Amino acid sequence: MYKNLLTVMKAKGITAIQISNLLECRQATISDKLNGIVACGFYFDEAAKIRKVFFPEYDYDYLFSRVEFAA
């Protein structure tokens, strides 16, 4: 789960739909990645694009640190 990214998205009003449009993939794919459903998470090129377009003021390590949770 990308807790920091989700927090910043909420604060800036950025939606999973906007990110899915940017990355040209399904909204469900983005939702799964954001919530830690899929193990791979975001690839570096995806993270770079998200940060550049929506969150340039934030550090990669902050935005894309992952929190694992027990199921």
ROSEDREN-478627 format. One record per residue: z, x, y of N, C-alpha, C in turn; residue in one letter. Coordinates in steps of 0.001 Angstrom, whole numbers, padded with zeros to 6 digits. Atoms other than C-alpha are relative to their C-alpha. Last residue first. Layout:
<atoms>
<atom n_Z="Z" n_X="X" n_Y="Y" ca_Z="Z" ca_X="X" ca_Y="Y" c_Z="Z" c_X="X" c_Y="Y" code="A"/>
...
</atoms>
This chain:
<atoms>
<atom n_Z="000592" n_X="001325" n_Y="000226" ca_Z="005419" ca_X="-004513" ca_Y="-009727" c_Z="001017" c_X="-000978" c_Y="-000542" code="A"/>
<atom n_Z="-000122" n_X="000426" n_Y="001412" ca_Z="007248" ca_X="-001538" ca_Y="-008293" c_Z="-000537" c_X="-001415" c_Y="-000144" code="A"/>
<atom n_Z="-001053" n_X="000989" n_Y="000250" ca_Z="006001" ca_X="-000332" ca_Y="-004951" c_Z="-000022" c_X="-000407" c_Y="-001457" code="F"/>
<atom n_Z="000113" n_X="000616" n_Y="001326" ca_Z="004048" ca_X="002709" ca_Y="-003860" c_Z="001157" c_X="-000970" c_Y="-000174" code="E"/>
<atom n_Z="-001319" n_X="000360" n_Y="000523" ca_Z="003809" ca_X="003451" ca_Y="-000173" c_Z="-000226" c_X="-000680" c_Y="-001336" code="V"/>
<atom n_Z="-000108" n_X="001127" n_Y="000922" ca_Z="000671" ca_X="005233" ca_Y="000948" c_Z="001425" c_X="-000164" c_Y="-000485" code="R"/>
<atom n_Z="-001042" n_X="-000312" n_Y="000988" ca_Z="000190" ca_X="007395" ca_Y="004006" c_Z="000202" c_X="-001253" c_Y="-000851" code="S"/>
<atom n_Z="000414" n_X="000111" n_Y="001388" ca_Z="-003139" ca_X="006504" ca_Y="005577" c_Z="001025" c_X="000508" c_Y="-001005" code="F"/>
<atom n_Z="000742" n_X="001206" n_Y="000356" ca_Z="-002241" ca_X="005712" ca_Y="009152" c_Z="-000178" c_X="-000182" c_Y="-001495" code="L"/>
<atom n_Z="-000783" n_X="001198" n_Y="-000286" ca_Z="000487" ca_X="008325" ca_Y="009629" c_Z="-000725" c_X="-001252" c_Y="-000514" code="Y"/>
<atom n_Z="-001162" n_X="000016" n_Y="000896" ca_Z="-001283" ca_X="011195" ca_Y="007899" c_Z="000859" c_X="-001244" c_Y="000209" code="D"/>
<atom n_Z="000390" n_X="000385" n_Y="001369" ca_Z="-004533" ca_X="010355" ca_Y="009666" c_Z="001208" c_X="-000147" c_Y="-000915" code="Y"/>
<atom n_Z="000184" n_X="-001111" n_Y="000918" ca_Z="-002871" ca_X="010522" ca_Y="013115" c_Z="-000380" c_X="-000511" c_Y="-001390" code="D"/>
<atom n_Z="-000963" n_X="-000233" n_Y="001074" ca_Z="-003242" ca_X="007613" ca_Y="015498" c_Z="-000417" c_X="001158" c_Y="-000893" code="Y"/>
<atom n_Z="-001236" n_X="-000550" n_Y="-000565" ca_Z="-004990" ca_X="007409" ca_Y="018886" c_Z="001045" c_X="000337" c_Y="-001068" code="E"/>
<atom n_Z="000145" n_X="-001439" n_Y="-000286" ca_Z="-008406" ca_X="007002" ca_Y="017288" c_Z="001281" c_X="000655" c_Y="000524" code="P"/>
<atom n_Z="-001316" n_X="-000594" n_Y="-000268" ca_Z="-007365" ca_X="003668" ca_Y="015705" c_Z="-000062" c_X="001484" c_Y="000350" code="F"/>
<atom n_Z="-001081" n_X="000908" n_Y="-000368" ca_Z="-010289" ca_X="001219" ca_Y="015462" c_Z="001286" c_X="000672" c_Y="000486" code="F"/>
<atom n_Z="000412" n_X="001236" n_Y="-000668" ca_Z="-013608" ca_X="003069" ca_Y="015361" c_Z="001189" c_X="-000808" c_Y="000530" code="V"/>
<atom n_Z="000866" n_X="-000267" n_Y="-001157" ca_Z="-012602" ca_X="006664" ca_Y="014612" c_Z="-000302" c_X="-001266" c_Y="000786" code="K"/>
<atom n_Z="-000776" n_X="-000631" n_Y="-001069" ca_Z="-009675" ca_X="005724" ca_Y="012339" c_Z="-000846" c_X="000170" c_Y="001259" code="R"/>
<atom n_Z="-001002" n_X="000970" n_Y="-000475" ca_Z="-011690" ca_X="003294" ca_Y="010244" c_Z="000771" c_X="000573" c_Y="001179" code="I"/>
<atom n_Z="000721" n_X="001016" n_Y="-000762" ca_Z="-014621" ca_X="005738" ca_Y="009987" c_Z="000964" c_X="-001027" c_Y="000588" code="K"/>
<atom n_Z="000481" n_X="-000618" n_Y="-001241" ca_Z="-012399" ca_X="008631" ca_Y="008943" c_Z="-000698" c_X="-001022" c_Y="000886" code="A"/>
<atom n_Z="-001162" n_X="-000175" n_Y="-000887" ca_Z="-010571" ca_X="006481" ca_Y="006397" c_Z="-000436" c_X="000570" c_Y="001341" code="A"/>
<atom n_Z="-000398" n_X="001332" n_Y="-000453" ca_Z="-013871" ca_X="005395" ca_Y="004847" c_Z="001153" c_X="000088" c_Y="000994" code="E"/>
<atom n_Z="001016" n_X="000443" n_Y="-000956" ca_Z="-015143" ca_X="008983" ca_Y="004704" c_Z="000299" c_X="-001401" c_Y="000530" code="D"/>
<atom n_Z="-000139" n_X="-000676" n_Y="-001286" ca_Z="-011857" ca_X="010089" ca_Y="003138" c_Z="-001024" c_X="-000494" c_Y="001021" code="F"/>
<atom n_Z="000572" n_X="-001339" n_Y="000074" ca_Z="-011930" ca_X="007465" ca_Y="000400" c_Z="000042" c_X="000613" c_Y="001388" code="Y"/>
<atom n_Z="001159" n_X="-000305" n_Y="-000835" ca_Z="-009584" ca_X="004523" ca_Y="000789" c_Z="-000462" c_X="001427" c_Y="-000250" code="F"/>
<atom n_Z="-000215" n_X="000118" n_Y="-001432" ca_Z="-007306" ca_X="003514" ca_Y="-002082" c_Z="-001278" c_X="000292" c_Y="000775" code="G"/>
<atom n_Z="000731" n_X="-001016" n_Y="-000768" ca_Z="-008097" ca_X="004837" ca_Y="-005564" c_Z="000270" c_X="-000066" c_Y="001496" code="C"/>
<atom n_Z="-000646" n_X="-001314" n_Y="-000036" ca_Z="-005353" ca_X="002947" ca_Y="-007419" c_Z="-000696" c_X="000991" c_Y="000931" code="A"/>
<atom n_Z="000840" n_X="-001003" n_Y="000670" ca_Z="-006566" ca_X="-000550" ca_Y="-006644" c_Z="000604" c_X="001384" c_Y="000206" code="V"/>
<atom n_Z="000405" n_X="000617" n_Y="001263" ca_Z="-004010" ca_X="-003274" ca_Y="-005845" c_Z="-000846" c_X="000980" c_Y="-000817" code="I"/>
<atom n_Z="-000325" n_X="-000858" n_Y="001128" ca_Z="-002372" ca_X="-001098" ca_Y="-003196" c_Z="-000349" c_X="-000583" c_Y="-001352" code="G"/>
<atom n_Z="-001216" n_X="000451" n_Y="000673" ca_Z="-002283" ca_X="-003786" ca_Y="-000520" c_Z="000356" c_X="000779" c_Y="-001256" code="N"/>
<atom n_Z="-001129" n_X="000048" n_Y="-000941" ca_Z="-004772" ca_X="-002158" ca_Y="001839" c_Z="001317" c_X="-000300" c_Y="-000706" code="L"/>
<atom n_Z="-000348" n_X="-001373" n_Y="-000375" ca_Z="-007136" ca_X="-001262" ca_Y="-001024" c_Z="001224" c_X="000020" c_Y="000917" code="K"/>
<atom n_Z="-000560" n_X="-000670" n_Y="001176" ca_Z="-007104" ca_X="-004773" ca_Y="-002497" c_Z="000433" c_X="001424" c_Y="000327" code="D"/>
<atom n_Z="-001327" n_X="000563" n_Y="000231" ca_Z="-007598" ca_X="-006321" ca_Y="000943" c_Z="000679" c_X="000680" c_Y="-001183" code="S"/>
<atom n_Z="-000878" n_X="-000563" n_Y="-001030" ca_Z="-010519" ca_X="-003993" ca_Y="001630" c_Z="001427" c_X="-000492" c_Y="-000191" code="I"/>
<atom n_Z="-000138" n_X="-001430" n_Y="000300" ca_Z="-012183" ca_X="-004909" ca_Y="-001665" c_Z="000954" c_X="000657" c_Y="000989" code="T"/>
<atom n_Z="-000942" n_X="-000102" n_Y="001121" ca_Z="-011526" ca_X="-008618" ca_Y="-001073" c_Z="000241" c_X="001464" c_Y="-000376" code="A"/>
<atom n_Z="-001348" n_X="000108" n_Y="-000549" ca_Z="-013237" ca_X="-008346" ca_Y="002324" c_Z="001042" c_X="000156" c_Y="-001097" code="Q"/>
<atom n_Z="-000649" n_X="001309" n_Y="000051" ca_Z="-016387" ca_X="-007178" ca_Y="000557" c_Z="001406" c_X="000036" c_Y="000609" code="R"/>
<atom n_Z="-000452" n_X="000372" n_Y="001342" ca_Z="-018147" ca_X="-004029" ca_Y="001690" c_Z="000726" c_X="-001342" c_Y="000077" code="C"/>
<atom n_Z="001054" n_X="000705" n_Y="000720" ca_Z="-020143" ca_X="-002812" ca_Y="004667" c_Z="000375" c_X="-000246" c_Y="-001466" code="E"/>
<atom n_Z="000281" n_X="-000786" n_Y="001198" ca_Z="-017525" ca_X="-000309" ca_Y="005852" c_Z="-001087" c_X="-000621" c_Y="-000883" code="L"/>
<atom n_Z="000231" n_X="-001393" n_Y="-000366" ca_Z="-017473" ca_X="-001714" ca_Y="009386" c_Z="-000444" c_X="000820" c_Y="-001207" code="L"/>
<atom n_Z="001298" n_X="-000043" n_Y="-000685" ca_Z="-017844" ca_X="-005286" ca_Y="008158" c_Z="-000370" c_X="001438" c_Y="000373" code="N"/>
<atom n_Z="001026" n_X="000176" n_Y="001033" ca_Z="-014985" ca_X="-004768" ca_Y="005690" c_Z="-001398" c_X="000009" c_Y="000611" code="S"/>
<atom n_Z="000110" n_X="-001253" n_Y="000747" ca_Z="-012844" ca_X="-003340" ca_Y="008483" c_Z="-001062" c_X="-000118" c_Y="-001087" code="I"/>
<atom n_Z="000613" n_X="-000989" n_Y="-000886" ca_Z="-013532" ca_X="-006324" ca_Y="010732" c_Z="-000193" c_X="001333" c_Y="-000723" code="Q"/>
<atom n_Z="001419" n_X="000370" n_Y="-000146" ca_Z="-012820" ca_X="-008717" ca_Y="007866" c_Z="-000721" c_X="001017" c_Y="000883" code="I"/>
<atom n_Z="000678" n_X="-000558" n_Y="001174" ca_Z="-009563" ca_X="-006898" ca_Y="007074" c_Z="-001489" c_X="-000325" c_Y="000054" code="A"/>
<atom n_Z="-000071" n_X="000725" n_Y="001267" ca_Z="-008487" ca_X="-007811" ca_Y="010593" c_Z="-000705" c_X="000758" c_Y="-001127" code="T"/>
<atom n_Z="001149" n_X="-000378" n_Y="000830" ca_Z="-007665" ca_X="-005808" ca_Y="013711" c_Z="000167" c_X="-000665" c_Y="-001367" code="I"/>
<atom n_Z="000815" n_X="001168" n_Y="000284" ca_Z="-005267" ca_X="-007560" ca_Y="016101" c_Z="-001274" c_X="000314" c_Y="-000775" code="G"/>
<atom n_Z="001238" n_X="-000051" n_Y="-000778" ca_Z="-003919" ca_X="-004325" ca_Y="017554" c_Z="-000928" c_X="-001184" c_Y="-000254" code="K"/>
<atom n_Z="-000316" n_X="-000232" n_Y="-001414" ca_Z="-000312" ca_X="-004837" ca_Y="016416" c_Z="-001251" c_X="-000037" c_Y="000881" code="A"/>
<atom n_Z="-000613" n_X="001210" n_Y="-000539" ca_Z="-001407" ca_X="-006365" ca_Y="013107" c_Z="000256" c_X="000141" c_Y="001500" code="K"/>
<atom n_Z="001031" n_X="001038" n_Y="-000036" ca_Z="-003753" ca_X="-003490" ca_Y="012354" c_Z="000547" c_X="-001271" c_Y="000627" code="M"/>
<atom n_Z="000835" n_X="-000290" n_Y="-001169" ca_Z="-001036" ca_X="-001019" ca_Y="013317" c_Z="-001122" c_X="-001024" c_Y="000123" code="V"/>
<atom n_Z="-000810" n_X="000230" n_Y="-001208" ca_Z="001410" ca_X="-002568" ca_Y="010857" c_Z="-000834" c_X="000182" c_Y="001261" code="T"/>
<atom n_Z="-000157" n_X="001441" n_Y="-000147" ca_Z="-001211" ca_X="-002751" ca_Y="008082" c_Z="000783" c_X="-000361" c_Y="001263" code="L"/>
<atom n_Z="001304" n_X="000527" n_Y="-000406" ca_Z="-002103" ca_X="000899" ca_Y="008638" c_Z="000084" c_X="-001511" c_Y="000204" code="L"/>
<atom n_Z="000210" n_X="-000352" n_Y="-001407" ca_Z="001560" ca_X="001875" ca_Y="008513" c_Z="-001321" c_X="-000554" c_Y="000522" code="N"/>
<atom n_Z="-000921" n_X="000736" n_Y="-000861" ca_Z="002185" ca_X="-000034" ca_Y="005274" c_Z="-000239" c_X="000292" c_Y="001483" code="K"/>
<atom n_Z="000076" n_X="-000735" n_Y="-001266" ca_Z="-000875" ca_X="001263" ca_Y="003460" c_Z="000841" c_X="-000732" c_Y="001047" code="Y"/>
<atom n_Z="000000" n_X="000852" n_Y="-001177" ca_Z="000000" ca_X="000000" ca_Y="000000" c_Z="000000" c_X="000893" c_Y="001234" code="M"/>
</atoms>
